[in-house]
């Protein structure tokens, strides 16, 4: 149920909001990786979750591009 709600929210976002969210997720992945390398406690499962979320965002953006053609 949580994924369906998240997907619904993503579909309701504008393209600019999606791009901003994607940028924030990439920054979070970088920060988590940096913490792991420097031996600070980090939640490495967030990397996988954020990568999947970025892929979903990319899919939504691409669907919109194809629909507008």
mmCIF file as Biopython writes it, N, C-alpha, C and O atoms, coordinates in Angstrom:
data_model
#
loop_
_atom_site.group_PDB
_atom_site.id
_atom_site.type_symbol
_atom_site.label_atom_id
_atom_site.label_alt_id
_atom_site.label_comp_id
_atom_site.label_asym_id
_atom_site.label_entity_id
_atom_site.label_seq_id
_atom_site.pdbx_PDB_ins_code
_atom_site.Cartn_x
_atom_site.Cartn_y
_atom_site.Cartn_z
_atom_site.occupancy
_atom_site.B_iso_or_equiv
_atom_site.auth_seq_id
_atom_site.auth_asym_id
_atom_site.pdbx_PDB_model_num
ATOM 1   N N  . UNK A ? 1  ? 0.818  -1.191 0.000   1.0 0.0 1  A 1 
ATOM 2   C CA . UNK A ? 1  ? 0.000  0.000  0.000   1.0 0.0 1  A 1 
ATOM 3   C C  . UNK A ? 1  ? 0.863  1.257  0.000   1.0 0.0 1  A 1 
ATOM 4   O O  . UNK A ? 1  ? 0.508  2.268  -0.605  1.0 0.0 1  A 1 
ATOM 5   N N  . UNK A ? 2  ? 1.986  1.180  0.676   1.0 0.0 2  A 1 
ATOM 6   C CA . UNK A ? 2  ? 2.850  2.341  0.766   1.0 0.0 2  A 1 
ATOM 7   C C  . UNK A ? 2  ? 3.406  2.728  -0.605  1.0 0.0 2  A 1 
ATOM 8   O O  . UNK A ? 2  ? 3.475  3.912  -0.934  1.0 0.0 2  A 1 
ATOM 9   N N  . UNK A ? 3  ? 3.802  1.732  -1.407  1.0 0.0 3  A 1 
ATOM 10  C CA . UNK A ? 3  ? 4.322  2.007  -2.740  1.0 0.0 3  A 1 
ATOM 11  C C  . UNK A ? 3  ? 3.277  2.621  -3.649  1.0 0.0 3  A 1 
ATOM 12  O O  . UNK A ? 3  ? 3.588  3.506  -4.446  1.0 0.0 3  A 1 
ATOM 13  N N  . UNK A ? 4  ? 2.044  2.162  -3.539  1.0 0.0 4  A 1 
ATOM 14  C CA . UNK A ? 4  ? 0.974  2.719  -4.367  1.0 0.0 4  A 1 
ATOM 15  C C  . UNK A ? 4  ? 0.737  4.185  -4.046  1.0 0.0 4  A 1 
ATOM 16  O O  . UNK A ? 4  ? 0.528  4.999  -4.945  1.0 0.0 4  A 1 
ATOM 17  N N  . UNK A ? 5  ? 0.771  4.518  -2.772  1.0 0.0 5  A 1 
ATOM 18  C CA . UNK A ? 5  ? 0.598  5.911  -2.374  1.0 0.0 5  A 1 
ATOM 19  C C  . UNK A ? 5  ? 1.752  6.762  -2.875  1.0 0.0 5  A 1 
ATOM 20  O O  . UNK A ? 5  ? 1.554  7.883  -3.343  1.0 0.0 5  A 1 
ATOM 21  N N  . UNK A ? 6  ? 2.966  6.218  -2.774  1.0 0.0 6  A 1 
ATOM 22  C CA . UNK A ? 6  ? 4.138  6.944  -3.238  1.0 0.0 6  A 1 
ATOM 23  C C  . UNK A ? 6  ? 4.072  7.168  -4.747  1.0 0.0 6  A 1 
ATOM 24  O O  . UNK A ? 6  ? 4.363  8.261  -5.233  1.0 0.0 6  A 1 
ATOM 25  N N  . UNK A ? 7  ? 3.691  6.134  -5.479  1.0 0.0 7  A 1 
ATOM 26  C CA . UNK A ? 7  ? 3.588  6.250  -6.930  1.0 0.0 7  A 1 
ATOM 27  C C  . UNK A ? 7  ? 2.518  7.262  -7.324  1.0 0.0 7  A 1 
ATOM 28  O O  . UNK A ? 7  ? 2.688  8.009  -8.288  1.0 0.0 7  A 1 
ATOM 29  N N  . UNK A ? 8  ? 1.434  7.283  -6.588  1.0 0.0 8  A 1 
ATOM 30  C CA . UNK A ? 8  ? 0.381  8.250  -6.863  1.0 0.0 8  A 1 
ATOM 31  C C  . UNK A ? 8  ? 0.901  9.674  -6.659  1.0 0.0 8  A 1 
ATOM 32  O O  . UNK A ? 8  ? 0.620  10.568 -7.456  1.0 0.0 8  A 1 
ATOM 33  N N  . UNK A ? 9  ? 1.658  9.871  -5.589  1.0 0.0 9  A 1 
ATOM 34  C CA . UNK A ? 9  ? 2.238  11.189 -5.326  1.0 0.0 9  A 1 
ATOM 35  C C  . UNK A ? 9  ? 3.222  11.586 -6.427  1.0 0.0 9  A 1 
ATOM 36  O O  . UNK A ? 9  ? 3.245  12.740 -6.854  1.0 0.0 9  A 1 
ATOM 37  N N  . UNK A ? 10 ? 4.030  10.635 -6.881  1.0 0.0 10 A 1 
ATOM 38  C CA . UNK A ? 10 ? 4.991  10.938 -7.939  1.0 0.0 10 A 1 
ATOM 39  C C  . UNK A ? 10 ? 4.282  11.316 -9.237  1.0 0.0 10 A 1 
ATOM 40  O O  . UNK A ? 10 ? 4.720  12.229 -9.936  1.0 0.0 10 A 1 
ATOM 41  N N  . UNK A ? 11 ? 3.204  10.628 -9.560  1.0 0.0 11 A 1 
ATOM 42  C CA . UNK A ? 11 ? 2.469  10.926 -10.792 1.0 0.0 11 A 1 
ATOM 43  C C  . UNK A ? 11 ? 1.793  12.295 -10.729 1.0 0.0 11 A 1 
ATOM 44  O O  . UNK A ? 11 ? 1.552  12.917 -11.764 1.0 0.0 11 A 1 
ATOM 45  N N  . UNK A ? 12 ? 1.492  12.758 -9.537  1.0 0.0 12 A 1 
ATOM 46  C CA . UNK A ? 12 ? 0.846  14.056 -9.376  1.0 0.0 12 A 1 
ATOM 47  C C  . UNK A ? 12 ? 1.835  15.217 -9.409  1.0 0.0 12 A 1 
ATOM 48  O O  . UNK A ? 12 ? 1.426  16.368 -9.554  1.0 0.0 12 A 1 
ATOM 49  N N  . UNK A ? 13 ? 3.121  14.934 -9.279  1.0 0.0 13 A 1 
ATOM 50  C CA . UNK A ? 13 ? 4.141  15.983 -9.282  1.0 0.0 13 A 1 
ATOM 51  C C  . UNK A ? 13 ? 4.379  16.504 -10.693 1.0 0.0 13 A 1 
ATOM 52  O O  . UNK A ? 13 ? 4.198  15.793 -11.682 1.0 0.0 13 A 1 
ATOM 53  N N  . UNK A ? 14 ? 4.789  17.769 -10.754 1.0 0.0 14 A 1 
ATOM 54  C CA . UNK A ? 14 ? 5.161  18.337 -12.047 1.0 0.0 14 A 1 
ATOM 55  C C  . UNK A ? 14 ? 6.547  17.833 -12.431 1.0 0.0 14 A 1 
ATOM 56  O O  . UNK A ? 14 ? 7.251  17.236 -11.617 1.0 0.0 14 A 1 
ATOM 57  N N  . UNK A ? 15 ? 6.924  18.079 -13.668 1.0 0.0 15 A 1 
ATOM 58  C CA . UNK A ? 15 ? 8.229  17.601 -14.134 1.0 0.0 15 A 1 
ATOM 59  C C  . UNK A ? 15 ? 9.361  18.296 -13.385 1.0 0.0 15 A 1 
ATOM 60  O O  . UNK A ? 15 ? 10.390 17.681 -13.107 1.0 0.0 15 A 1 
ATOM 61  N N  . UNK A ? 16 ? 9.180  19.552 -13.063 1.0 0.0 16 A 1 
ATOM 62  C CA . UNK A ? 16 ? 10.202 20.284 -12.319 1.0 0.0 16 A 1 
ATOM 63  C C  . UNK A ? 16 ? 10.364 19.703 -10.909 1.0 0.0 16 A 1 
ATOM 64  O O  . UNK A ? 16 ? 11.483 19.574 -10.411 1.0 0.0 16 A 1 
ATOM 65  N N  . UNK A ? 17 ? 9.257  19.361 -10.280 1.0 0.0 17 A 1 
ATOM 66  C CA . UNK A ? 17 ? 9.306  18.751 -8.951  1.0 0.0 17 A 1 
ATOM 67  C C  . UNK A ? 17 ? 9.976  17.379 -9.004  1.0 0.0 17 A 1 
ATOM 68  O O  . UNK A ? 17 ? 10.742 17.023 -8.108  1.0 0.0 17 A 1 
ATOM 69  N N  . UNK A ? 18 ? 9.688  16.613 -10.048 1.0 0.0 18 A 1 
ATOM 70  C CA . UNK A ? 18 ? 10.307 15.298 -10.206 1.0 0.0 18 A 1 
ATOM 71  C C  . UNK A ? 18 ? 11.820 15.423 -10.382 1.0 0.0 18 A 1 
ATOM 72  O O  . UNK A ? 18 ? 12.586 14.658 -9.796  1.0 0.0 18 A 1 
ATOM 73  N N  . UNK A ? 19 ? 12.238 16.386 -11.187 1.0 0.0 19 A 1 
ATOM 74  C CA . UNK A ? 19 ? 13.671 16.590 -11.387 1.0 0.0 19 A 1 
ATOM 75  C C  . UNK A ? 19 ? 14.353 17.006 -10.084 1.0 0.0 19 A 1 
ATOM 76  O O  . UNK A ? 19 ? 15.465 16.562 -9.796  1.0 0.0 19 A 1 
ATOM 77  N N  . UNK A ? 20 ? 13.696 17.850 -9.302  1.0 0.0 20 A 1 
ATOM 78  C CA . UNK A ? 20 ? 14.246 18.277 -8.018  1.0 0.0 20 A 1 
ATOM 79  C C  . UNK A ? 20 ? 14.345 17.097 -7.047  1.0 0.0 20 A 1 
ATOM 80  O O  . UNK A ? 20 ? 15.340 16.952 -6.337  1.0 0.0 20 A 1 
ATOM 81  N N  . UNK A ? 21 ? 13.312 16.261 -7.022  1.0 0.0 21 A 1 
ATOM 82  C CA . UNK A ? 21 ? 13.306 15.081 -6.144  1.0 0.0 21 A 1 
ATOM 83  C C  . UNK A ? 21 ? 14.428 14.121 -6.547  1.0 0.0 21 A 1 
ATOM 84  O O  . UNK A ? 21 ? 15.121 13.569 -5.693  1.0 0.0 21 A 1 
ATOM 85  N N  . UNK A ? 22 ? 14.595 13.930 -7.853  1.0 0.0 22 A 1 
ATOM 86  C CA . UNK A ? 22 ? 15.648 13.050 -8.357  1.0 0.0 22 A 1 
ATOM 87  C C  . UNK A ? 22 ? 17.025 13.577 -7.938  1.0 0.0 22 A 1 
ATOM 88  O O  . UNK A ? 22 ? 17.895 12.805 -7.536  1.0 0.0 22 A 1 
ATOM 89  N N  . UNK A ? 23 ? 17.211 14.878 -8.033  1.0 0.0 23 A 1 
ATOM 90  C CA . UNK A ? 23 ? 18.480 15.494 -7.625  1.0 0.0 23 A 1 
ATOM 91  C C  . UNK A ? 23 ? 18.729 15.283 -6.129  1.0 0.0 23 A 1 
ATOM 92  O O  . UNK A ? 23 ? 19.843 14.954 -5.723  1.0 0.0 23 A 1 
ATOM 93  N N  . UNK A ? 24 ? 17.690 15.472 -5.316  1.0 0.0 24 A 1 
ATOM 94  C CA . UNK A ? 24 ? 17.822 15.273 -3.871  1.0 0.0 24 A 1 
ATOM 95  C C  . UNK A ? 24 ? 18.163 13.822 -3.530  1.0 0.0 24 A 1 
ATOM 96  O O  . UNK A ? 24 ? 18.974 13.566 -2.640  1.0 0.0 24 A 1 
ATOM 97  N N  . UNK A ? 25 ? 17.552 12.885 -4.230  1.0 0.0 25 A 1 
ATOM 98  C CA . UNK A ? 25 ? 17.827 11.464 -3.982  1.0 0.0 25 A 1 
ATOM 99  C C  . UNK A ? 25 ? 19.264 11.103 -4.348  1.0 0.0 25 A 1 
ATOM 100 O O  . UNK A ? 25 ? 19.915 10.331 -3.643  1.0 0.0 25 A 1 
ATOM 101 N N  . UNK A ? 26 ? 19.755 11.664 -5.454  1.0 0.0 26 A 1 
ATOM 102 C CA . UNK A ? 26 ? 21.137 11.397 -5.847  1.0 0.0 26 A 1 
ATOM 103 C C  . UNK A ? 26 ? 22.106 11.954 -4.810  1.0 0.0 26 A 1 
ATOM 104 O O  . UNK A ? 26 ? 23.124 11.332 -4.508  1.0 0.0 26 A 1 
ATOM 105 N N  . UNK A ? 27 ? 21.790 13.122 -4.269  1.0 0.0 27 A 1 
ATOM 106 C CA . UNK A ? 27 ? 22.632 13.704 -3.217  1.0 0.0 27 A 1 
ATOM 107 C C  . UNK A ? 27 ? 22.606 12.834 -1.959  1.0 0.0 27 A 1 
ATOM 108 O O  . UNK A ? 27 ? 23.630 12.652 -1.302  1.0 0.0 27 A 1 
ATOM 109 N N  . UNK A ? 28 ? 21.435 12.302 -1.632  1.0 0.0 28 A 1 
ATOM 110 C CA . UNK A ? 28 ? 21.322 11.440 -0.454  1.0 0.0 28 A 1 
ATOM 111 C C  . UNK A ? 28 ? 22.132 10.156 -0.644  1.0 0.0 28 A 1 
ATOM 112 O O  . UNK A ? 28 ? 22.784 9.692  0.292   1.0 0.0 28 A 1 
ATOM 113 N N  . UNK A ? 29 ? 22.096 9.582  -1.844  1.0 0.0 29 A 1 
ATOM 114 C CA . UNK A ? 29 ? 22.903 8.393  -2.129  1.0 0.0 29 A 1 
ATOM 115 C C  . UNK A ? 29 ? 24.383 8.715  -1.936  1.0 0.0 29 A 1 
ATOM 116 O O  . UNK A ? 29 ? 25.120 7.939  -1.327  1.0 0.0 29 A 1 
ATOM 117 N N  . UNK A ? 30 ? 24.807 9.856  -2.454  1.0 0.0 30 A 1 
ATOM 118 C CA . UNK A ? 30 ? 26.208 10.260 -2.294  1.0 0.0 30 A 1 
ATOM 119 C C  . UNK A ? 30 ? 26.571 10.382 -0.820  1.0 0.0 30 A 1 
ATOM 120 O O  . UNK A ? 30 ? 27.622 9.906  -0.392  1.0 0.0 30 A 1 
ATOM 121 N N  . UNK A ? 31 ? 25.700 11.019 -0.045  1.0 0.0 31 A 1 
ATOM 122 C CA . UNK A ? 31 ? 25.979 11.215 1.380   1.0 0.0 31 A 1 
ATOM 123 C C  . UNK A ? 31 ? 26.039 9.895  2.138   1.0 0.0 31 A 1 
ATOM 124 O O  . UNK A ? 31 ? 26.894 9.721  3.008   1.0 0.0 31 A 1 
ATOM 125 N N  . UNK A ? 32 ? 25.150 8.968  1.824   1.0 0.0 32 A 1 
ATOM 126 C CA . UNK A ? 32 ? 25.159 7.665  2.497   1.0 0.0 32 A 1 
ATOM 127 C C  . UNK A ? 32 ? 26.429 6.907  2.144   1.0 0.0 32 A 1 
ATOM 128 O O  . UNK A ? 32 ? 27.047 6.299  3.018   1.0 0.0 32 A 1 
ATOM 129 N N  . UNK A ? 33 ? 26.828 6.933  0.874   1.0 0.0 33 A 1 
ATOM 130 C CA . UNK A ? 33 ? 28.064 6.262  0.459   1.0 0.0 33 A 1 
ATOM 131 C C  . UNK A ? 33 ? 29.273 6.883  1.147   1.0 0.0 33 A 1 
ATOM 132 O O  . UNK A ? 33 ? 30.185 6.176  1.576   1.0 0.0 33 A 1 
ATOM 133 N N  . UNK A ? 34 ? 29.271 8.199  1.249   1.0 0.0 34 A 1 
ATOM 134 C CA . UNK A ? 34 ? 30.380 8.888  1.915   1.0 0.0 34 A 1 
ATOM 135 C C  . UNK A ? 34 ? 30.478 8.471  3.374   1.0 0.0 34 A 1 
ATOM 136 O O  . UNK A ? 34 ? 31.574 8.242  3.887   1.0 0.0 34 A 1 
ATOM 137 N N  . UNK A ? 35 ? 29.328 8.370  4.046   1.0 0.0 35 A 1 
ATOM 138 C CA . UNK A ? 35 ? 29.324 7.935  5.441   1.0 0.0 35 A 1 
ATOM 139 C C  . UNK A ? 35 ? 29.829 6.505  5.581   1.0 0.0 35 A 1 
ATOM 140 O O  . UNK A ? 35 ? 30.544 6.190  6.532   1.0 0.0 35 A 1 
ATOM 141 N N  . UNK A ? 36 ? 29.463 5.641  4.645   1.0 0.0 36 A 1 
ATOM 142 C CA . UNK A ? 36 ? 29.927 4.253  4.701   1.0 0.0 36 A 1 
ATOM 143 C C  . UNK A ? 36 ? 31.434 4.160  4.522   1.0 0.0 36 A 1 
ATOM 144 O O  . UNK A ? 36 ? 32.095 3.359  5.183   1.0 0.0 36 A 1 
ATOM 145 N N  . UNK A ? 37 ? 31.972 4.975  3.635   1.0 0.0 37 A 1 
ATOM 146 C CA . UNK A ? 37 ? 33.414 4.943  3.376   1.0 0.0 37 A 1 
ATOM 147 C C  . UNK A ? 37 ? 34.190 5.486  4.568   1.0 0.0 37 A 1 
ATOM 148 O O  . UNK A ? 37 ? 35.276 4.998  4.881   1.0 0.0 37 A 1 
ATOM 149 N N  . UNK A ? 38 ? 33.638 6.490  5.227   1.0 0.0 38 A 1 
ATOM 150 C CA . UNK A ? 38 ? 34.347 7.096  6.356   1.0 0.0 38 A 1 
ATOM 151 C C  . UNK A ? 38 ? 34.022 6.405  7.673   1.0 0.0 38 A 1 
ATOM 152 O O  . UNK A ? 38 ? 34.315 6.939  8.742   1.0 0.0 38 A 1 
ATOM 153 N N  . UNK A ? 39 ? 33.426 5.235  7.604   1.0 0.0 39 A 1 
ATOM 154 C CA . UNK A ? 39 ? 33.129 4.405  8.779   1.0 0.0 39 A 1 
ATOM 155 C C  . UNK A ? 39 ? 32.153 5.041  9.773   1.0 0.0 39 A 1 
ATOM 156 O O  . UNK A ? 39 ? 32.181 4.719  10.961  1.0 0.0 39 A 1 
ATOM 157 N N  . UNK A ? 40 ? 31.313 5.919  9.305   1.0 0.0 40 A 1 
ATOM 158 C CA . UNK A ? 40 ? 30.244 6.426  10.155  1.0 0.0 40 A 1 
ATOM 159 C C  . UNK A ? 40 ? 29.027 5.527  9.964   1.0 0.0 40 A 1 
ATOM 160 O O  . UNK A ? 40 ? 28.862 4.900  8.917   1.0 0.0 40 A 1 
ATOM 161 N N  . UNK A ? 41 ? 28.198 5.473  10.965  1.0 0.0 41 A 1 
ATOM 162 C CA . UNK A ? 41 ? 26.996 4.641  10.867  1.0 0.0 41 A 1 
ATOM 163 C C  . UNK A ? 41 ? 26.088 5.227  9.799   1.0 0.0 41 A 1 
ATOM 164 O O  . UNK A ? 41 ? 25.737 6.406  9.848   1.0 0.0 41 A 1 
ATOM 165 N N  . UNK A ? 42 ? 25.717 4.417  8.855   1.0 0.0 42 A 1 
ATOM 166 C CA . UNK A ? 42 ? 24.838 4.850  7.785   1.0 0.0 42 A 1 
ATOM 167 C C  . UNK A ? 42 ? 23.859 3.754  7.438   1.0 0.0 42 A 1 
ATOM 168 O O  . UNK A ? 42 ? 24.131 2.575  7.665   1.0 0.0 42 A 1 
ATOM 169 N N  . UNK A ? 43 ? 22.749 4.128  6.903   1.0 0.0 43 A 1 
ATOM 170 C CA . UNK A ? 43 ? 21.734 3.160  6.514   1.0 0.0 43 A 1 
ATOM 171 C C  . UNK A ? 43 ? 21.934 2.822  5.041   1.0 0.0 43 A 1 
ATOM 172 O O  . UNK A ? 43 ? 21.381 3.485  4.164   1.0 0.0 43 A 1 
ATOM 173 N N  . UNK A ? 44 ? 22.728 1.784  4.775   1.0 0.0 44 A 1 
ATOM 174 C CA . UNK A ? 44 ? 23.057 1.440  3.395   1.0 0.0 44 A 1 
ATOM 175 C C  . UNK A ? 44 ? 21.858 0.942  2.607   1.0 0.0 44 A 1 
ATOM 176 O O  . UNK A ? 44 ? 21.904 0.922  1.377   1.0 0.0 44 A 1 
ATOM 177 N N  . UNK A ? 45 ? 20.783 0.538  3.281   1.0 0.0 45 A 1 
ATOM 178 C CA . UNK A ? 45 ? 19.591 0.097  2.554   1.0 0.0 45 A 1 
ATOM 179 C C  . UNK A ? 45 ? 18.916 1.271  1.842   1.0 0.0 45 A 1 
ATOM 180 O O  . UNK A ? 45 ? 18.146 1.071  0.903   1.0 0.0 45 A 1 
ATOM 181 N N  . UNK A ? 46 ? 19.204 2.479  2.286   1.0 0.0 46 A 1 
ATOM 182 C CA . UNK A ? 46 ? 18.650 3.673  1.636   1.0 0.0 46 A 1 
ATOM 183 C C  . UNK A ? 46 ? 19.189 3.823  0.224   1.0 0.0 46 A 1 
ATOM 184 O O  . UNK A ? 46 ? 18.513 4.392  -0.634  1.0 0.0 46 A 1 
ATOM 185 N N  . UNK A ? 47 ? 20.394 3.326  -0.036  1.0 0.0 47 A 1 
ATOM 186 C CA . UNK A ? 47 ? 20.971 3.421  -1.376  1.0 0.0 47 A 1 
ATOM 187 C C  . UNK A ? 47 ? 20.099 2.654  -2.366  1.0 0.0 47 A 1 
ATOM 188 O O  . UNK A ? 47 ? 19.730 3.182  -3.415  1.0 0.0 47 A 1 
ATOM 189 N N  . UNK A ? 48 ? 19.777 1.422  -2.033  1.0 0.0 48 A 1 
ATOM 190 C CA . UNK A ? 48 ? 18.954 0.591  -2.917  1.0 0.0 48 A 1 
ATOM 191 C C  . UNK A ? 48 ? 17.566 1.200  -3.097  1.0 0.0 48 A 1 
ATOM 192 O O  . UNK A ? 48 ? 17.046 1.260  -4.211  1.0 0.0 48 A 1 
ATOM 193 N N  . UNK A ? 49 ? 16.969 1.652  -1.986  1.0 0.0 49 A 1 
ATOM 194 C CA . UNK A ? 49 ? 15.641 2.253  -2.038  1.0 0.0 49 A 1 
ATOM 195 C C  . UNK A ? 49 ? 15.644 3.500  -2.926  1.0 0.0 49 A 1 
ATOM 196 O O  . UNK A ? 49 ? 14.751 3.681  -3.754  1.0 0.0 49 A 1 
ATOM 197 N N  . UNK A ? 50 ? 16.647 4.353  -2.752  1.0 0.0 50 A 1 
ATOM 198 C CA . UNK A ? 50 ? 16.710 5.593  -3.525  1.0 0.0 50 A 1 
ATOM 199 C C  . UNK A ? 50 ? 16.982 5.328  -4.998  1.0 0.0 50 A 1 
ATOM 200 O O  . UNK A ? 50 ? 16.452 6.032  -5.857  1.0 0.0 50 A 1 
ATOM 201 N N  . UNK A ? 51 ? 17.799 4.325  -5.303  1.0 0.0 51 A 1 
ATOM 202 C CA . UNK A ? 51 ? 18.050 3.979  -6.705  1.0 0.0 51 A 1 
ATOM 203 C C  . UNK A ? 51 ? 16.761 3.545  -7.392  1.0 0.0 51 A 1 
ATOM 204 O O  . UNK A ? 51 ? 16.502 3.914  -8.537  1.0 0.0 51 A 1 
ATOM 205 N N  . UNK A ? 52 ? 15.967 2.767  -6.690  1.0 0.0 52 A 1 
ATOM 206 C CA . UNK A ? 52 ? 14.688 2.321  -7.262  1.0 0.0 52 A 1 
ATOM 207 C C  . UNK A ? 52 ? 13.732 3.496  -7.446  1.0 0.0 52 A 1 
ATOM 208 O O  . UNK A ? 52 ? 13.008 3.570  -8.439  1.0 0.0 52 A 1 
ATOM 209 N N  . UNK A ? 53 ? 13.736 4.402  -6.489  1.0 0.0 53 A 1 
ATOM 210 C CA . UNK A ? 53 ? 12.873 5.572  -6.583  1.0 0.0 53 A 1 
ATOM 211 C C  . UNK A ? 53 ? 13.303 6.469  -7.746  1.0 0.0 53 A 1 
ATOM 212 O O  . UNK A ? 53 ? 12.456 7.023  -8.447  1.0 0.0 53 A 1 
ATOM 213 N N  . UNK A ? 54 ? 14.602 6.612  -7.952  1.0 0.0 54 A 1 
ATOM 214 C CA . UNK A ? 54 ? 15.106 7.381  -9.093  1.0 0.0 54 A 1 
ATOM 215 C C  . UNK A ? 54 ? 14.669 6.728  -10.398 1.0 0.0 54 A 1 
ATOM 216 O O  . UNK A ? 54 ? 14.279 7.422  -11.337 1.0 0.0 54 A 1 
ATOM 217 N N  . UNK A ? 55 ? 14.730 5.413  -10.465 1.0 0.0 55 A 1 
ATOM 218 C CA . UNK A ? 55 ? 14.293 4.692  -11.672 1.0 0.0 55 A 1 
ATOM 219 C C  . UNK A ? 55 ? 12.802 4.921  -11.922 1.0 0.0 55 A 1 
ATOM 220 O O  . UNK A ? 55 ? 12.382 5.085  -13.067 1.0 0.0 55 A 1 
ATOM 221 N N  . UNK A ? 56 ? 12.012 4.932  -10.864 1.0 0.0 56 A 1 
ATOM 222 C CA . UNK A ? 56 ? 10.573 5.186  -11.021 1.0 0.0 56 A 1 
ATOM 223 C C  . UNK A ? 56 ? 10.327 6.594  -11.539 1.0 0.0 56 A 1 
ATOM 224 O O  . UNK A ? 56 ? 9.476  6.807  -12.403 1.0 0.0 56 A 1 
ATOM 225 N N  . UNK A ? 57 ? 11.077 7.554  -11.009 1.0 0.0 57 A 1 
ATOM 226 C CA . UNK A ? 57 ? 10.940 8.933  -11.453 1.0 0.0 57 A 1 
ATOM 227 C C  . UNK A ? 57 ? 11.332 9.054  -12.921 1.0 0.0 57 A 1 
ATOM 228 O O  . UNK A ? 57 ? 10.643 9.715  -13.698 1.0 0.0 57 A 1 
ATOM 229 N N  . UNK A ? 58 ? 12.438 8.417  -13.300 1.0 0.0 58 A 1 
ATOM 230 C CA . UNK A ? 58 ? 12.862 8.436  -14.706 1.0 0.0 58 A 1 
ATOM 231 C C  . UNK A ? 58 ? 11.799 7.823  -15.612 1.0 0.0 58 A 1 
ATOM 232 O O  . UNK A ? 58 ? 11.573 8.309  -16.720 1.0 0.0 58 A 1 
ATOM 233 N N  . UNK A ? 59 ? 11.157 6.778  -15.156 1.0 0.0 59 A 1 
ATOM 234 C CA . UNK A ? 59 ? 10.100 6.132  -15.940 1.0 0.0 59 A 1 
ATOM 235 C C  . UNK A ? 59 ? 8.918  7.075  -16.133 1.0 0.0 59 A 1 
ATOM 236 O O  . UNK A ? 59 ? 8.376  7.173  -17.233 1.0 0.0 59 A 1 
ATOM 237 N N  . UNK A ? 60 ? 8.521  7.760  -15.083 1.0 0.0 60 A 1 
ATOM 238 C CA . UNK A ? 60 ? 7.401  8.697  -15.175 1.0 0.0 60 A 1 
ATOM 239 C C  . UNK A ? 60 ? 7.735  9.831  -16.133 1.0 0.0 60 A 1 
ATOM 240 O O  . UNK A ? 60 ? 6.901  10.222 -16.949 1.0 0.0 60 A 1 
ATOM 241 N N  . UNK A ? 61 ? 8.948  10.358 -16.038 1.0 0.0 61 A 1 
ATOM 242 C CA . UNK A ? 61 ? 9.361  11.434 -16.937 1.0 0.0 61 A 1 
ATOM 243 C C  . UNK A ? 61 ? 9.341  10.953 -18.383 1.0 0.0 61 A 1 
ATOM 244 O O  . UNK A ? 61 ? 8.863  11.663 -19.267 1.0 0.0 61 A 1 
ATOM 245 N N  . UNK A ? 62 ? 9.851  9.762  -18.625 1.0 0.0 62 A 1 
ATOM 246 C CA . UNK A ? 62 ? 9.884  9.218  -19.988 1.0 0.0 62 A 1 
ATOM 247 C C  . UNK A ? 62 ? 8.473  8.956  -20.516 1.0 0.0 62 A 1 
ATOM 248 O O  . UNK A ? 62 ? 8.203  9.208  -21.690 1.0 0.0 62 A 1 
ATOM 249 N N  . UNK A ? 63 ? 7.577  8.459  -19.675 1.0 0.0 63 A 1 
ATOM 250 C CA . UNK A ? 63 ? 6.187  8.233  -20.079 1.0 0.0 63 A 1 
ATOM 251 C C  . UNK A ? 63 ? 5.544  9.544  -20.520 1.0 0.0 63 A 1 
ATOM 252 O O  . UNK A ? 63 ? 4.809  9.585  -21.506 1.0 0.0 63 A 1 
ATOM 253 N N  . UNK A ? 64 ? 5.824  10.600 -19.786 1.0 0.0 64 A 1 
ATOM 254 C CA . UNK A ? 64 ? 5.259  11.908 -20.123 1.0 0.0 64 A 1 
ATOM 255 C C  . UNK A ? 64 ? 5.832  12.425 -21.433 1.0 0.0 64 A 1 
ATOM 256 O O  . UNK A ? 64 ? 5.109  13.036 -22.220 1.0 0.0 64 A 1 
ATOM 257 N N  . UNK A ? 65 ? 7.118  12.193 -21.683 1.0 0.0 65 A 1 
ATOM 258 C CA . UNK A ? 65 ? 7.733  12.603 -22.942 1.0 0.0 65 A 1 
ATOM 259 C C  . UNK A ? 65 ? 7.072  11.888 -24.111 1.0 0.0 65 A 1 
ATOM 260 O O  . UNK A ? 65 ? 6.752  12.510 -25.124 1.0 0.0 65 A 1 
ATOM 261 N N  . UNK A ? 66 ? 6.868  10.585 -23.972 1.0 0.0 66 A 1 
ATOM 262 C CA . UNK A ? 66 ? 6.260  9.817  -25.050 1.0 0.0 66 A 1 
ATOM 263 C C  . UNK A ? 66 ? 4.800  10.186 -25.260 1.0 0.0 66 A 1 
ATOM 264 O O  . UNK A ? 66 ? 4.309  10.172 -26.389 1.0 0.0 66 A 1 
ATOM 265 N N  . UNK A ? 67 ? 4.113  10.514 -24.187 1.0 0.0 67 A 1 
ATOM 266 C CA . UNK A ? 67 ? 2.700  10.875 -24.305 1.0 0.0 67 A 1 
ATOM 267 C C  . UNK A ? 67 ? 2.522  12.237 -24.987 1.0 0.0 67 A 1 
ATOM 268 O O  . UNK A ? 67 ? 1.512  12.475 -25.649 1.0 0.0 67 A 1 
ATOM 269 N N  . UNK A ? 68 ? 3.495  13.119 -24.825 1.0 0.0 68 A 1 
ATOM 270 C CA . UNK A ? 68 ? 3.367  14.448 -25.419 1.0 0.0 68 A 1 
ATOM 271 C C  . UNK A ? 68 ? 3.705  14.464 -26.909 1.0 0.0 68 A 1 
ATOM 272 O O  . UNK A ? 68 ? 3.402  15.433 -27.604 1.0 0.0 68 A 1 
ATOM 273 N N  . UNK A ? 69 ? 4.332  13.393 -27.401 1.0 0.0 69 A 1 
ATOM 274 C CA . UNK A ? 69 ? 4.701  13.340 -28.822 1.0 0.0 69 A 1 
ATOM 275 C C  . UNK A ? 69 ? 3.554  12.979 -29.664 1.0 0.0 69 A 1 
ATOM 276 O O  . UNK A ? 69 ? 3.688  12.889 -30.885 1.0 0.0 69 A 1 
#
